[in-house]
């Protein structure tokens, strides 16, 4: 029986190397049900590597990872049925229609064709794109593809959702809808692992923020806790302080001066 106090994801001393390069240098995080984790860090910090390990895509790591209380190194793929994933750049079968693609994904998760077809059409309708349900994905705009990806990650009603830049290409209204969907899912006890470079969104939606830099956790807490520790105002400023990036103003000034030069 599931222990309600047990973390839904437990990461202990997670290390990963590519050749001689250490990408993850001992990550320790416990995540509980109903949390929206803002998982942030500069490019190359190890965010994508962490997520790929949790999804079972990469497996030559060191350390211990438990998801739903089970060690994922035991070879079982059962836990994957309860996980949804929106990657930053996804390979979608462009020659398929949205109906063909979404019912295919649903059936992979063991859902009945008729049920998944009905559910997918309703979700497309709620996103305002049911008129292209039978159109090929190759004809879709970036925003429409993103909506299809989000639907495909949620069709099987997963308990854990991994989102990597999920708002990419979405219009302002859809961004509001997706943020509200995340809050609603979290209130139902779903766990969301949210990775983005858009700091103000992370700041607003996350119940907890984990910042990694150089393969290590350099901050972990609510936005208020991080703010109190760093004496900085916005998450962007905290991020820059903790990752040591402070040349943005200087670079911008030099960039603009080049634009106006006579060279």
DRENMITI-242904 format. One record per residue (C-alpha): residue number from 1; residue in three letters; x, y, z. Coordinates in Angstrom, 3 decimals, always signed. Last residue first. Example, Ala and Ser with C-alpha at 12.3 -4.5 7.8 and 13.67 -1.06 7.14 Angstrom:
REM DRENMITI-242904
+-----+-----+----------+----------+----------+
|   n | res |        X |        Y |        Z |
+-----+-----+----------+----------+----------+
|   2 | Ser |  +13.670 |   -1.060 |   +7.140 |
|   1 | Ala |  +12.300 |   -4.500 |   +7.800 |
+-----+-----+----------+----------+----------+
REM end
This chain:
REM DRENMITI-242904
+-----+-----+----------+----------+----------+
|   n | res |        X |        Y |        Z |
+-----+-----+----------+----------+----------+
| 263 | Unk |  +31.472 |  +50.026 |  -39.685 |
| 262 | Unk |  +29.296 |  +53.097 |  -39.023 |
| 261 | Unk |  +28.258 |  +51.924 |  -35.555 |
| 260 | Unk |  +24.588 |  +51.966 |  -34.536 |
| 259 | Unk |  +24.127 |  +48.205 |  -34.458 |
| 258 | Unk |  +27.518 |  +47.685 |  -32.819 |
| 257 | Unk |  +26.445 |  +50.010 |  -29.982 |
| 256 | Unk |  +23.308 |  +47.915 |  -29.500 |
| 255 | Unk |  +25.313 |  +44.708 |  -29.005 |
| 254 | Unk |  +27.806 |  +46.479 |  -26.708 |
| 253 | Unk |  +24.956 |  +47.733 |  -24.493 |
| 252 | Unk |  +23.283 |  +44.308 |  -24.482 |
| 251 | Unk |  +26.557 |  +42.565 |  -23.551 |
| 250 | Unk |  +27.134 |  +45.014 |  -20.674 |
| 249 | Unk |  +23.599 |  +44.619 |  -19.365 |
| 248 | Unk |  +23.679 |  +40.817 |  -19.549 |
| 247 | Unk |  +27.141 |  +40.499 |  -17.965 |
| 246 | Unk |  +25.944 |  +39.297 |  -14.553 |
| 245 | Unk |  +25.781 |  +35.536 |  -14.868 |
| 244 | Unk |  +27.135 |  +33.950 |  -11.681 |
| 243 | Unk |  +24.605 |  +31.100 |  -11.601 |
| 242 | Unk |  +23.307 |  +32.090 |   -8.165 |
| 241 | Unk |  +23.115 |  +35.835 |   -8.887 |
| 240 | Unk |  +21.643 |  +35.404 |  -12.367 |
| 239 | Unk |  +18.958 |  +33.010 |  -11.106 |
| 238 | Unk |  +18.119 |  +35.302 |   -8.168 |
| 237 | Unk |  +17.782 |  +38.210 |  -10.634 |
| 236 | Unk |  +15.525 |  +36.149 |  -12.943 |
| 235 | Unk |  +13.540 |  +34.944 |   -9.922 |
| 234 | Unk |  +12.752 |  +38.592 |   -9.170 |
| 233 | Unk |  +13.872 |  +40.755 |   -6.260 |
| 232 | Unk |  +17.243 |  +39.723 |   -4.801 |
| 231 | Unk |  +18.101 |  +39.449 |   -1.101 |
| 230 | Unk |  +19.374 |  +35.915 |   -1.836 |
| 229 | Unk |  +18.056 |  +34.001 |   +1.141 |
| 228 | Unk |  +14.710 |  +35.799 |   +1.461 |
| 227 | Unk |  +14.095 |  +35.541 |   -2.303 |
| 226 | Unk |  +14.793 |  +31.813 |   -2.330 |
| 225 | Unk |  +12.383 |  +31.284 |   +0.566 |
| 224 | Unk |   +9.672 |  +33.435 |   -1.086 |
| 223 | Unk |  +10.100 |  +31.560 |   -4.402 |
| 222 | Unk |   +9.593 |  +28.288 |   -2.534 |
| 221 | Unk |  +12.641 |  +26.136 |   -1.926 |
| 220 | Unk |  +15.735 |  +24.574 |   -3.469 |
| 219 | Unk |  +18.869 |  +26.461 |   -4.508 |
| 218 | Unk |  +22.332 |  +25.445 |   -5.778 |
| 217 | Unk |  +21.467 |  +21.857 |   -6.752 |
| 216 | Unk |  +24.484 |  +20.466 |   -8.608 |
| 215 | Unk |  +25.366 |  +19.585 |  -12.209 |
| 214 | Unk |  +27.119 |  +22.882 |  -12.952 |
| 213 | Unk |  +24.063 |  +24.877 |  -11.921 |
| 212 | Unk |  +20.752 |  +23.541 |  -10.711 |
| 211 | Unk |  +17.848 |  +25.596 |   -9.432 |
| 210 | Unk |  +14.939 |  +23.807 |   -7.776 |
| 209 | Unk |  +11.821 |  +25.931 |   -7.318 |
| 208 | Unk |   +8.813 |  +24.885 |   -5.255 |
| 207 | Unk |   +5.088 |  +25.637 |   -5.521 |
| 206 | Unk |   +5.790 |  +26.767 |   -9.075 |
| 205 | Unk |   +3.273 |  +28.742 |  -11.165 |
| 204 | Unk |   +4.270 |  +32.386 |  -10.704 |
| 203 | Unk |   +8.070 |  +32.158 |  -10.456 |
| 202 | Unk |   +8.286 |  +29.627 |  -13.285 |
| 201 | Unk |   +6.244 |  +32.004 |  -15.480 |
| 200 | Unk |   +8.470 |  +34.980 |  -14.537 |
| 199 | Unk |  +11.579 |  +32.909 |  -15.237 |
| 198 | Unk |  +10.914 |  +31.952 |  -18.826 |
| 197 | Unk |  +13.861 |  +29.571 |  -19.300 |
| 196 | Unk |  +11.638 |  +26.585 |  -18.598 |
| 195 | Unk |  +11.430 |  +23.212 |  -16.858 |
| 194 | Unk |   +8.314 |  +22.063 |  -15.022 |
| 193 | Unk |   +8.101 |  +18.787 |  -13.125 |
| 192 | Unk |   +4.425 |  +18.443 |  -12.275 |
| 191 | Unk |   +2.995 |  +16.113 |   -9.642 |
| 190 | Unk |   -0.709 |  +15.269 |   -9.671 |
| 189 | Unk |   -2.526 |  +15.524 |   -6.341 |
| 188 | Unk |   -5.856 |  +16.848 |   -7.677 |
| 187 | Unk |   -4.779 |  +20.410 |   -6.753 |
| 186 | Unk |   -1.683 |  +19.838 |   -8.908 |
| 185 | Unk |   -3.889 |  +18.970 |  -11.904 |
| 184 | Unk |   -5.954 |  +22.158 |  -11.440 |
| 183 | Unk |   -2.838 |  +24.316 |  -11.135 |
| 182 | Unk |   -1.387 |  +22.757 |  -14.291 |
| 181 | Unk |   -4.655 |  +23.213 |  -16.220 |
| 180 | Unk |   -4.680 |  +26.903 |  -15.135 |
| 179 | Unk |   -1.168 |  +27.400 |  -16.554 |
| 178 | Unk |   -2.322 |  +25.693 |  -19.778 |
| 177 | Unk |   -5.399 |  +27.964 |  -20.073 |
| 176 | Unk |   -3.402 |  +31.158 |  -19.455 |
| 175 | Unk |   -0.809 |  +30.134 |  -22.072 |
| 174 | Unk |   -3.676 |  +29.346 |  -24.466 |
| 173 | Unk |   -4.995 |  +32.904 |  -24.122 |
| 172 | Unk |   -1.531 |  +34.442 |  -24.722 |
| 171 | Unk |   -0.806 |  +32.409 |  -27.880 |
| 170 | Unk |   +1.299 |  +29.243 |  -27.635 |
| 169 | Unk |   +4.599 |  +28.872 |  -29.510 |
| 168 | Unk |   +6.530 |  +27.450 |  -26.544 |
| 167 | Unk |   +4.295 |  +27.147 |  -23.489 |
| 166 | Unk |   +5.503 |  +23.619 |  -22.672 |
| 165 | Unk |   +9.191 |  +24.625 |  -22.279 |
| 164 | Unk |  +10.015 |  +21.128 |  -20.931 |
| 163 | Unk |   +7.053 |  +19.620 |  -19.091 |
| 162 | Unk |   +7.300 |  +16.361 |  -17.154 |
| 161 | Unk |   +3.925 |  +15.236 |  -15.787 |
| 160 | Unk |   +3.497 |  +12.753 |  -12.968 |
| 159 | Unk |   +0.199 |  +11.061 |  -12.074 |
| 158 | Unk |   -0.807 |  +10.553 |  -15.716 |
| 157 | Unk |   -4.366 |  +11.006 |  -17.102 |
| 156 | Unk |   -3.856 |   +8.742 |  -20.155 |
| 155 | Unk |   -4.551 |  +11.608 |  -22.582 |
| 154 | Unk |   -2.228 |  +14.039 |  -20.769 |
| 153 | Unk |   +1.021 |  +13.862 |  -22.770 |
| 152 | Unk |   -0.860 |  +13.580 |  -26.094 |
| 151 | Unk |   -2.937 |  +16.684 |  -25.251 |
| 150 | Unk |   +0.230 |  +18.723 |  -24.549 |
| 149 | Unk |   +1.773 |  +17.525 |  -27.807 |
| 148 | Unk |   -1.391 |  +18.400 |  -29.777 |
| 147 | Unk |   -1.369 |  +21.882 |  -28.197 |
| 146 | Unk |   +2.293 |  +22.315 |  -29.161 |
| 145 | Unk |   +1.509 |  +21.300 |  -32.732 |
| 144 | Unk |   -1.186 |  +23.986 |  -32.860 |
| 143 | Unk |   +1.247 |  +26.608 |  -31.524 |
| 142 | Unk |   +3.946 |  +25.688 |  -34.049 |
| 141 | Unk |   +1.421 |  +26.015 |  -36.919 |
| 140 | Unk |   -0.159 |  +22.851 |  -38.323 |
| 139 | Unk |   -0.031 |  +21.673 |  -41.987 |
| 138 | Unk |   +2.457 |  +18.861 |  -41.247 |
| 137 | Unk |   +0.028 |  +17.658 |  -38.537 |
| 136 | Unk |   -2.268 |  +16.349 |  -41.259 |
| 135 | Unk |   -5.874 |  +17.440 |  -40.886 |
| 134 | Unk |   -8.575 |  +15.246 |  -39.318 |
| 133 | Unk |   -8.696 |  +17.042 |  -35.955 |
| 132 | Unk |   -8.191 |  +20.388 |  -37.723 |
| 131 | Unk |  -11.619 |  +21.870 |  -36.810 |
| 130 | Unk |  -11.117 |  +20.622 |  -33.224 |
| 129 | Unk |   -8.530 |  +23.385 |  -32.730 |
| 128 | Unk |  -10.071 |  +25.599 |  -30.032 |
| 127 | Unk |   -8.077 |  +24.121 |  -27.139 |
| 126 | Unk |  -11.319 |  +22.868 |  -25.578 |
| 125 | Unk |  -12.213 |  +21.322 |  -28.960 |
| 124 | Unk |   -8.873 |  +19.522 |  -29.175 |
| 123 | Unk |   -9.564 |  +18.152 |  -25.667 |
| 122 | Unk |  -13.015 |  +16.936 |  -26.727 |
| 121 | Unk |  -11.598 |  +15.296 |  -29.878 |
| 120 | Unk |   -8.866 |  +13.570 |  -27.843 |
| 119 | Unk |  -11.410 |  +12.190 |  -25.336 |
| 118 | Unk |  -13.703 |  +10.767 |  -28.030 |
| 117 | Unk |  -10.812 |   +9.168 |  -29.910 |
| 116 | Unk |   -9.346 |   +7.864 |  -26.647 |
| 115 | Unk |  -12.625 |   +6.168 |  -25.734 |
| 114 | Unk |  -13.181 |   +4.683 |  -29.186 |
| 113 | Unk |   -9.596 |   +3.386 |  -29.407 |
| 112 | Unk |   -9.478 |   +1.804 |  -25.895 |
| 111 | Unk |   -6.507 |   +2.970 |  -23.861 |
| 110 | Unk |   -3.439 |   +0.792 |  -23.376 |
| 109 | Unk |   -0.850 |   +3.575 |  -23.164 |
| 108 | Unk |   +0.263 |   +2.814 |  -26.731 |
| 107 | Unk |   -3.460 |   +2.996 |  -27.644 |
| 106 | Unk |   -3.549 |   +6.620 |  -26.483 |
| 105 | Unk |   -0.462 |   +7.505 |  -28.543 |
| 104 | Unk |   -2.024 |   +5.976 |  -31.685 |
| 103 | Unk |   -5.363 |   +7.686 |  -30.925 |
| 102 | Unk |   -3.513 |  +11.012 |  -30.671 |
| 101 | Unk |   -1.530 |  +10.562 |  -33.900 |
| 100 | Unk |   -4.396 |   +9.287 |  -36.051 |
|  99 | Unk |   -6.809 |  +11.996 |  -34.831 |
|  98 | Unk |   -4.172 |  +14.746 |  -35.234 |
|  97 | Unk |   -3.630 |  +13.549 |  -38.823 |
|  96 | Unk |   -0.491 |  +11.575 |  -39.557 |
|  95 | Unk |   +2.172 |  +12.672 |  -42.027 |
|  94 | Unk |   +3.818 |  +14.851 |  -39.386 |
|  93 | Unk |   +4.663 |  +12.017 |  -37.020 |
|  92 | Unk |   +5.796 |  +14.292 |  -34.189 |
|  91 | Unk |   +9.453 |  +14.498 |  -33.196 |
|  90 | Unk |   +9.466 |  +16.725 |  -30.172 |
|  89 | Unk |  +11.643 |  +19.680 |  -29.269 |
|  88 | Unk |  +11.255 |  +20.897 |  -25.705 |
|  87 | Unk |   +9.799 |  +17.557 |  -24.604 |
|  86 | Unk |   +6.223 |  +17.233 |  -23.278 |
|  85 | Unk |   +6.095 |  +14.127 |  -21.077 |
|  84 | Unk |   +3.366 |  +12.216 |  -19.245 |
|  83 | Unk |   +3.962 |   +9.523 |  -16.610 |
|  82 | Unk |   +1.638 |   +6.862 |  -15.174 |
|  81 | Unk |   +2.298 |   +4.244 |  -17.860 |
|  80 | Unk |   +6.024 |   +4.838 |  -17.350 |
|  79 | Unk |   +5.830 |   +3.262 |  -13.872 |
|  78 | Unk |   +5.272 |   -0.184 |  -15.433 |
|  77 | Unk |   +8.605 |   -0.047 |  -17.254 |
|  76 | Unk |  +10.311 |   -2.394 |  -14.790 |
|  75 | Unk |  +14.056 |   -2.780 |  -15.314 |
|  74 | Unk |  +14.997 |   -2.736 |  -11.615 |
|  73 | Unk |  +16.894 |   +0.553 |  -12.137 |
|  72 | Unk |  +13.611 |   +2.441 |  -11.593 |
|  71 | Unk |  +13.678 |   +1.761 |   -7.835 |
|  70 | Unk |  +10.014 |   +1.650 |   -6.832 |
|  69 | Unk |   +8.371 |   +4.004 |   -4.301 |
|  68 | Unk |   +6.119 |   +5.662 |   -6.935 |
|  67 | Unk |   +9.403 |   +6.723 |   -8.601 |
|  66 | Unk |  +12.655 |   +5.822 |   -6.866 |
|  65 | Unk |  +16.009 |   +6.962 |   -8.185 |
|  64 | Unk |  +19.300 |   +5.845 |   -6.640 |
|  63 | Unk |  +22.846 |   +6.920 |   -7.527 |
|  62 | Unk |  +24.992 |   +6.399 |  -10.605 |
|  61 | Unk |  +23.721 |   +6.880 |  -14.158 |
|  60 | Unk |  +24.023 |   +4.626 |  -17.211 |
|  59 | Unk |  +20.243 |   +4.563 |  -17.725 |
|  58 | Unk |  +19.185 |   +7.308 |  -20.113 |
|  57 | Unk |  +15.661 |   +7.185 |  -21.608 |
|  56 | Unk |  +14.158 |   +5.882 |  -18.331 |
|  55 | Unk |  +11.927 |   +8.939 |  -17.912 |
|  54 | Unk |  +13.746 |   +9.909 |  -14.705 |
|  53 | Unk |  +17.087 |   +9.623 |  -16.540 |
|  52 | Unk |  +15.813 |  +11.793 |  -19.414 |
|  51 | Unk |  +14.586 |  +14.387 |  -16.886 |
|  50 | Unk |  +17.958 |  +14.599 |  -15.131 |
|  49 | Unk |  +19.846 |  +14.858 |  -18.458 |
|  48 | Unk |  +17.513 |  +17.623 |  -19.602 |
|  47 | Unk |  +18.265 |  +19.693 |  -16.490 |
|  46 | Unk |  +22.040 |  +19.037 |  -16.383 |
|  45 | Unk |  +23.461 |  +22.588 |  -16.180 |
|  44 | Unk |  +24.309 |  +22.612 |  -19.909 |
|  43 | Unk |  +21.986 |  +25.521 |  -20.639 |
|  42 | Unk |  +21.414 |  +27.547 |  -17.459 |
|  41 | Unk |  +19.230 |  +26.199 |  -14.648 |
|  40 | Unk |  +15.620 |  +25.542 |  -13.778 |
|  39 | Unk |  +13.332 |  +22.847 |  -12.411 |
|  38 | Unk |  +10.129 |  +24.610 |  -11.306 |
|  37 | Unk |   +8.475 |  +21.866 |   -9.298 |
|  36 | Unk |   +4.694 |  +21.911 |   -9.183 |
|  35 | Unk |   +3.876 |  +19.793 |   -6.133 |
|  34 | Unk |   +0.689 |  +17.783 |   -5.746 |
|  33 | Unk |   +2.342 |  +14.566 |   -4.670 |
|  32 | Unk |   +5.795 |  +14.828 |   -3.119 |
|  31 | Unk |   +9.269 |  +15.399 |   -4.549 |
|  30 | Unk |  +12.525 |  +14.427 |   -2.830 |
|  29 | Unk |  +15.699 |  +15.861 |   -4.393 |
|  28 | Unk |  +19.406 |  +15.011 |   -4.081 |
|  27 | Unk |  +21.665 |  +15.603 |   -7.117 |
|  26 | Unk |  +25.267 |  +14.394 |   -6.806 |
|  25 | Unk |  +27.478 |  +15.751 |   -9.569 |
|  24 | Unk |  +25.395 |  +15.598 |  -12.743 |
|  23 | Unk |  +27.171 |  +16.408 |  -16.022 |
|  22 | Unk |  +30.629 |  +15.065 |  -15.118 |
|  21 | Unk |  +32.748 |  +15.180 |  -18.288 |
|  20 | Unk |  +35.327 |  +12.406 |  -18.696 |
|  19 | Unk |  +33.116 |  +10.397 |  -21.048 |
|  18 | Unk |  +29.571 |  +11.686 |  -20.570 |
|  17 | Unk |  +29.096 |  +11.453 |  -16.825 |
|  16 | Unk |  +26.047 |  +11.110 |  -14.607 |
|  15 | Unk |  +25.583 |  +11.344 |  -10.858 |
|  14 | Unk |  +22.413 |  +11.193 |   -8.776 |
|  13 | Unk |  +23.170 |  +11.231 |   -5.042 |
|  12 | Unk |  +19.587 |  +10.292 |   -4.110 |
|  11 | Unk |  +16.551 |  +11.226 |   -6.215 |
|  10 | Unk |  +13.119 |  +10.376 |   -4.769 |
|   9 | Unk |   +9.979 |  +10.912 |   -6.842 |
|   8 | Unk |   +6.496 |  +10.257 |   -5.382 |
|   7 | Unk |   +8.002 |  +10.979 |   -1.953 |
|   6 | Unk |   +6.653 |   +8.751 |   +0.839 |
|   5 | Unk |   +4.338 |  +10.494 |   +3.280 |
|   4 | Unk |   +1.217 |   +8.978 |   +1.679 |
|   3 | Unk |   +2.691 |   +5.471 |   +1.984 |
|   2 | Unk |   +1.249 |   +3.470 |   -0.906 |
|   1 | Unk |   +0.000 |   +0.000 |   +0.000 |
+-----+-----+----------+----------+----------+
REM end
